[in-house]
Each structure stands twice: as structure tokens, then as C-alpha cells.
């Protein structure tokens, strides 16, 4: 049986969390707009579209965030047992300066007012909507042969202050995005021996967990 929309499957397979492969060349604004347009086309609970995108290219801001992330990386490394520390040490966890562009995706839980269709019983559906937007952005970037790396070694309060994000808006992701020299065939965490991908059969359950 052939897969429908094979190009979509190809993009999903090519998608990688990029760290060390950024070329340093900035993305043309026209391309960036297409990628952000794909992110903005994501489905959202109650059609609230609770996301915003902060594009960061200031070298001063990139440097400040990179220094903060380096400190959080060291704190994590120091918390590891020796064997895991040796596995973790060679893994690059961000490409903030190398990509030249950061996109911070935020979540506004107040957008749409108090009565949001679809959030009455599961409030997290608003946050899930933002994650769908991020996935759209990532796949669109892969289709454009751009790399994306999700930076998670940061304190939310620091990033909120750094970018003047107003309450109750939360930063959900700092995404490094840029042109790449290549895409790795195997994700970094597998290549460096941190953790292997589970088999699909292990993740599928029928009728009950």
C-alpha cells in the first residue's frame, strides 16, 4: 500500500532538532513569512489562535539568551551521575547565535475571553493549540530545507523579562531557525547514545492501555 501525500511523510522523516548544522546565513523575510504563515494556520481550540511569534535577530538579545542557556546547561550537567555526564557533555543543546534568528512562540490564555469553546473541561487545550502551531512551523521549515532547534534550557521568568512579555502571556518555545549545511540522518540524542527511539509497536495499544 502506498502512502498518501508522500511528500508530507518525507518532510516528517527529514525533520530534525538542529543544533550544530546551522550555516549562519539568515533566512530571507519572504521565506520566514511563509513559515510563520504555516504556523498561524494551525487549528486552535475555539479558534482562539492563542499564539504570537516574537522574531529575535538582535545580536545583543541572542548573546544574552545564549549566556543564560549556557548557565542552565551547566547546572543540568552538574546534576548528572558521572556516566550520564560523559554521554551528555558532547551533545550541543542549542544554536542560538549560529542560526542568527530566534522565534519565540507564546501562549495567551486570556485570548478569546472567559467562555472558550473546547476549554471548558480541559483547559490545557489552549496550550496544546500553541504546540500544534509549533509543529506546523517546524514541518514548514523542513519543507523549505531550513533547520529548527527547540531550546528548553532556560528559566521562563528570564525569557519573559528579556523580551518584555506581558502577563498572562507565557513563552512556550524559543526556536532557533536558519539555513543548514545538512540534516543529520539520525537524531543527535540517538547518535550520541542518550536515548534511542521506541518502536512503534511498543507505543500502540488496542482498546485499553
NORBELPE-V913883 format. One record per backbone hydrogen bond with DSSP energy under -1.0 kcal/mol. CO is the residue of the C=O (numbers start at 1). NH is the residue of the N-H. Records with the same first field share a line. If there is no record, write none. Layout:
BEGIN
CO: NH / NH
END
This chain:
BEGIN
5: 8 / 9
6: 10
7: 11
8: 12
9: 13
10: 14
11: 15
16: 18
21: 181
25: 179
28: 32
29: 33
30: 34
31: 35
32: 36
33: 37
34: 38
35: 39
36: 40
39: 42
44: 47
45: 48
50: 108
52: 106
54: 104
56: 102
58: 62
59: 63
60: 64
61: 65
62: 66
63: 67
64: 68
65: 69
66: 70
67: 71
68: 72
69: 73
70: 74
71: 75
72: 76
73: 77
74: 78
77: 80
81: 85
82: 86
83: 87
84: 88
85: 89
88: 91
95: 99
101: 177
102: 56
103: 175
104: 54
105: 172 / 173
107: 170
108: 111
110: 113
116: 119
122: 125
123: 126
124: 128
125: 129
126: 130
127: 131
128: 132
129: 133
130: 134
131: 135
132: 136
133: 137
134: 138
135: 139
136: 140
137: 141
138: 142
139: 143
140: 144
141: 146
142: 145
147: 178
148: 18
149: 176
152: 154
155: 159
156: 160
157: 161
158: 162
159: 163
160: 165
166: 169
170: 107
173: 105
174: 151
175: 103
176: 149
178: 147
179: 23
187: 191
188: 192
189: 194 / 195
190: 193
200: 203
206: 208
END
